[in-house]
C-alpha cells in the first residue's frame, strides 16, 4: 500500500481531498505499531457493537479509538505544538490507558 499524500509541512495527510492530522513522526516504530493495533481492534469493536445494537459496547470501543488516536498524535494538542517530553508522555499515557505498559516502565 502506498503512503498517502502529505501536505508540504508534513503535518497532515490528504485522503480523497480531505485533510487529516498525520501521526506523530517521533513515535518509535514499536509504539506506533502497538497503538495502530489497538486502533484497528477498537474500530472493529465499534462495528461489531453497532451491528448487534449494543450501545455500551460501541461507547467503550469509541473511548479506546479516541485513546489510540490521541496516543498517535492524531487528536488533542497538535504534536508540533508539544515538546519532546510531552509527546512521549502522550503516547506512554495512551498505551497505559489501553492496557499496554510503555517501553521502559516497570
C-alpha positions, 0 to 999 in steps of 0.5 A: 500500500502506498503512503498517502499524500502529505501536505508540504509541512508534513503535518497532515495527510490528504485522503480523497481531498480531505485533510487529516492530522498525520501521526506523530513522526517521533513515535518509535516504530514499536509504539506506533505499531502497538497503538495502530493495533489497538486502533484497528481492534477498537474500530472493529469493536465499534462495528461489531457493537453497532451491528448487534445494537449494543450501545455500551459496547460501541461507547467503550470501543469509541473511548479506546479509538479516541485513546489510540488516536490521541496516543498517535498524535492524531487528536488533542494538542497538535504534536508540533505544538508539544515538546519532546517530553510531552509527546512521549508522555502522550503516547506512554499515557495512551498505551497505559490507558489501553492496557499496554505498559510503555517501553521502559516502565516497570 
